Amino acid sequence: MTGLLMPRSGRRSLLDRARQSGAELLERCSGLLTGSLGAADQGALLAVVARLGDLDVEADEVLDGAPGARWRKRRLRNLLASLLLVASRTRALARSDDPVQAQAPPELKALLGQAALRFRYKDFPGSVPLASADGRPAVADTRAALTAALADLRDLERAPVVGNGPARLETPLDWQGAARAATRTTLCVLPMGLAWLATGWAAGSLMLLGTCVFVTLLSANELGAAMIRRIVLGVLAGIGLALAFRAFVLPHPAGLTVLLLALVPVLCVTAAGLTFRLTAVSTVEFNNFFLMMSQPTHLTPLGPPLAHQGLAMLVGIGVAALALHLVMPLDIERRKRRLRQALAGDLAELAGGASGKRRANWEARTLSRGLRLLAGRGRRDRTADAEDVLNMLERGRTLRAPSDAFEGRDPSVRSVA
């Protein structure tokens, strides 16, 4: 009965969709090895791969601020990276020009199917046996990626403090993006600070605070249009309710009990709003601005009149939203071009004989950048992005194989930082 009455949390929904996406991807991979996938099914496989990027982006939106968020995000990204490797290596095995390598053993196809059931059903009985005497590198690579995916799935369901610490995929430095975000932040915040100093407005600090809220959240986010709308709705609701709270609950001296009872509905609304992905961002800002404006611990408001405080916050947020739209605007295509250039540069280094850590951690960098490249809009573009990411993983694996064999490095282990 409780499960029928209570909605699923955003975290639970995210993890369930990660499991279902993993199950669908593994089923497509199993079909790929049986040769039963046509052109439409190939596109369906790429669509599932593209979905991994959406889950990667959503992890920040849903998990930030929750207990154990850092570990949960790392475990989820480990799983997404492993699934990306399974898709890449399975496709490379199926497309191999070497008939010996391309002939996948029947047990590998069965293992992919069993692993898909493990992803789809939490209580799927038994374990998936992964040991094999097959010494073909392409088969070993696919099996190793599947092993990592199943291990990451087990870690995903653990509490943040239980089990071994999740591996951290190497995140490449993006100096260009960091410099651009810093410049946009400066060009948005500095003029507002100077305007406050020039006018001496008593509520100017709150105006600057409103600007900083927007800039902090959106200065480096080219996917921010929808988030801006959610933030504005939350801010307006928080300020409006705070003004009503001050007018009808305070400053009437009703005692601590009445004050707490008046805050309970607000806390319930906040808890319910945080449950759903679409309302989580709005709810966070609703709660923040309600508390700043209502000042429930003070019978007499601190600072300038509340109407001036609310106006200052709205001015700061409105100017920041306009500034972020006009000052060095970000867009998805620019980010994708930079990522493709970085991925192509890594492949060129491998082809030119890159040495040491650059070669050893190539796969980890490609996985990190690949998941970011997969996030975006447009089904056709997303499918093309998925094709590019898989091709780069396959090509890089081929380029690195001779040096790995020469140095005795195990090529089947995912590189992590």
N, C-alpha and C positions, 0 to 999 in steps of 0.2 A: 504493500500500500504506500509506503514511504517513497519508493521509487517512482510511483505514479504521480505523486503530489509534488515532489521536488524536481525542478529542472536540473539537467546535467550542468556541471560547472564548465566554464570555458576551458579549463585545463583538461578535464575529462573528455570533453568533446574533441579537443585538439589531439590528444593521445589516441582516441578511438579512430579518428580519421587517418592518423599516421599508420595505425595498424591495418586499416582497410586498404589504404593506398599501397602499403607494402605487400599485402596479400594479392591484390590485383596485379601488381608489377611482377611478382614471382610466377603467377599463373601465366602471364603473357610470355615470360622468359621460358617457361616449360614448353609452351606451345611453339616458341621459336625454335627450340631444339628438335621438336618433332617434325618441323617443316610444314606445320598446318596453318601458319599465319600468312594471309594474303596482304595486299597493299593496305586495305582498310585496317586490318589488325596491326600492321606495322605502325600506322598512324596512331592507333589506340595506345600502343606501347609508348610512343613518344609523348602522348598526352599525359600518361601516368607519370613519366619521368618529369615532365614540366610541372606537374602538381607538387613535386618535392620542393621546388623553389617557393611555392606559396606557403607550404608548411613551415619552411625555414623562416620566412618573414613573419608569419603569424606567431611564431614562438616568442619573439620579443614583445609583441603586442599583448599576448595573453598571459605570459609567465612573469614578466617584469613586475616586481613589487611583491610577489608571492613568496612564502617561505621556501627556501631551497631553489630559488629561480635559477641561480647560476649553474648548479649541477643538473637541474632538469633540462635546461637549454642545451648544455653540452651533451647530455645523453641523447636527446632527440636529434641533434645534429650529427652525432656519431652514427645513429641509425640511418638517417637520410643519406649520409655519405656512403655507408655500406650498401644500401639499396642501389645507389647510383653506380657503384662498382659492379654489383651483380648484373645490372642491365648492360653495362659496358662490356664486361668480360663474356657474358653469355652471347651477346650479339657478335663479338669478335670470334668466339668459338664457332658460331653458326655460319659466319661469313668467311672462314679461313679458306685460303686457296689450297692448303695442304689437306688432302682427303683424309689422312690419318688423324690430323688434329681436329678436323671438322666433324668427324664421326664421334658424337658424344655418347658415352656409355649409357645404357638404359637406366642404370641406377641413379645417374645424375639428374635425369629428367624426373624420376620418381622423387628424388630428394627435394627438388624445387617444388613439386606439388605438395609434398608433406610439409615443407616449410611454409607454404602459402596457407595451409590449414592452421599451422601454429600461429600465424599472424591473424587470421580471421577469427579464430575461436580461442579465447583465453584458456579454456579448460580442455583443449585438445589433448587426449591421453597420449602418454608415451613420449619418447624423445626421438630426435631425428639423427640417425647414425651418419656421421660425416667422414669417418675414416675410410680410406681407400688405398689400394696398392697401385692405382693407375698413375704412371709416371709422366704422362704427357703434360707439358707446361700449361697449355691452354685449359685443360681440364682441371689441373691443380689450382690455377688462378681463380677459376669460377667457383670451385669448391671452397677455397679460402675466403672469398668474398661472402659466400653464403654463410660460412661459419661465423664471420664477424657480424653479419646482420642478425643472426639468431642470438649471439651473445649480447649485442646491443639491445635487442628486444627484451631479453631478461632484465637487463639493467634499467630499461625504461620504466618498468613497473615497480622498481624498488623505491623505498623512501630515500630522500636526498642523502641521508647520512649512512645508509646501509650499502655494503658491498664496496668493491674497489672504486677508486676515483675514475671518472670517465676520461678518456683520452681527449686532448684538446687539439682539434685540427688546426694546422698552421694557418693563421690569418695574415695574408700578405699586407704589408704597409701600403696605404693609399695616401701618399703625401699630397697629391693633387687635389683629391677630394677633401682632405683635412684643411688644406690652405684655402680652398674655396668656401668651406663652411665657416672658417675663422673670419674670412673677409666679409661674408654676408652678415655674420653676427655683429662685427664691428660697425658696419655701415647701417645696421638697424638700431643697435642699442646706443651708440655714441650720440647721434642727433637727439634722441629722446632725453638722454642725460643732460646734454647742453641746454635743451629747451627748459628742463626743470630748473637748472641753475639760473638761466636768464630770466625766467618769469617769477621764480620764488614761490610758485604755487604750493600751498601747504600740503595738498594731496598729490604732489608730483612724484613722491616716492612710490605711491601705488600705481601711478601711470607707468613708471619705469618697471615696476614689478610685472604688470600685465604684458609689457613688451618682452621681458625676459622669459616669461612662460612660453610664449609662442616661439621665440627664437630658439630656445633650448630644445623644444620638441621637434622643430621642423627645419632648422637651418641646413641640415644635411640629408633631408628626406624628400626625394623628388616624387614620392607617392603621397604627398601630404594634402591634396585637395579634399579628399573625403574626410581626413582626420581634422582638418580645419573646421569643417561644418560640424563635426561632432563636438569639438572643443567649444565652439561658440555656443552651441545649444546648452552644453553643461554649464558654461560660465553664466549665461543669461538666467538659467534656472536657479543656479546657486545664489547669484546676487539678488534675484527677485524674491526668493524664499527667505533670504537673510533679512531683507528690508521688512518683510511681513513679520518675521520672527521678532525683530526689534520693536515693531509697532504693537504687536498683540500679546507677546509673552514678556518681554522686557521693555522698559525698566520697572514694570509692576513688581514690587517685592513679594513674590509668592513663595519663596523658600526654595531650598535645594531640591526637594522632592519633585515639586512642580516643574522646575527647570529640567531635571533629568527625564521626566515623563514627556516633556515637550520635545526633547532631543531623540527619544526612542524612534518615532516614525521616520525621522531623517536618517537614522542609522539603518533602519530596515530598508528604506529605499536605496541607500548606498549599497548594502549587501546584495539586494536583488539585482541592481544594475551591474555590479561587478561579475555577476554570474554569466552574462551573455557577452559574446564578443562584440556585437554591434553597439552595445551601450557601455562597454567598459571604459573607454576613453572619456566619453561624456560624463560618466559617473565620477571618475577621479577628479575632473575639474569642477564638477558640481560640488563635491565634498570640500575641495580646497577653498573655493571662493565663498562657499557658505560659511565655513569656519572663520575665514579672514574678515568677512563682512559682519557676521552676527556677533562675534566676540562674546560667546556665551559665558565666559568667566568674569565679565565686567558688566555691572548694571548700568554704568555710564560709559558710552562709547569713547574709546581713546582716539585722539587725533582730531582731524577736521570733521565736519558733519557727515553723516553716513551718505547722504545724497551726493556730496562731493567725492567721497571715497569711491562709490559705485561708478560715477561718471569718469573718474580718473582711470579706473581699471578698464572700462570700456574703451576709452580713448587709446590707452596703451595697447590693448589687444587689436583694435581696429587698425591703428597705424602700422603695427607689426605685420598684420596679415597683408596689408597693402604693400608694405615694403618687401616682404618675402616674395610677393608676386612680381614685383618690378625689378628688384635688385639681383642681378646675376641669376635669373631663374634656372632651376634645375629641371631636367627632364630625363625620362627613362632611356631614350636613345643615346644620349651622351654617356650615361653610365655604361650602357651595353657596349658602346664603341671602345671605351677605355678598358673594359674587361676583356673584350676580344683581342685588343692589342697586347694586353698583358699575357693572355693565354698563348697567343702566337709567338710572343717573345720567349716564353718558356720553352716552347717547342723548338724554336731556333737555337736556343742554348743547348738543348739536348742533342740536336742534330750536329751542332758544332763541337760537341765533346765537353759539355759542362762537367765540372768536377766537384767532389766533396758534397757538402750539405745541400747545395743548389740542386744537384741531381737526386740525392737521396730523398729530399722533401718535395720533389716536384709534384708527386701525386697528391699530397696533402694540400698544396697550394691550388692545384687544379680543382680539387673537390670543393674547396672553400669558394673559389671564384665561380665555379660552375653553378653552385646552388644560388649564388647571387644573380648570375646571368639568367637563370630560369624564372626569376620573379619578374612579373610584368603583366601587361595586358595584351589582348589579341590572341585568339586561339592559333591562327596561322603562324604568327611570329613566334609564339611560344613553342610550337612544334619544331620550327626551324632552329630555335635556340637549343632545344633538347637534342636535335640531330647534331648540331655543332659540338655540344659538350661531349656527347658520346664519341664522336669522331676524334676529338682531341685526346680523350682518355685512351682510346685504342691506338692512335698514332704515337703518343708519347710512350705507351707501354712497349710498343714495337721498337722505338728508338733506344729505349733504356735497356732492353733485354740483353744485348751483347755485352755491355759493360758490367751488368749485374752478374752475368754468367762468368765473366773473366775474373771478377773480384770475389766470387763466391757468395754474393749477397742473395738472400732469399727473396725473389721477386713477388711472392704471393702474400707478403705481409703489408698491410696498409701503412703508409708512411704517416707518422703523426709528429707534431712538435713536442 
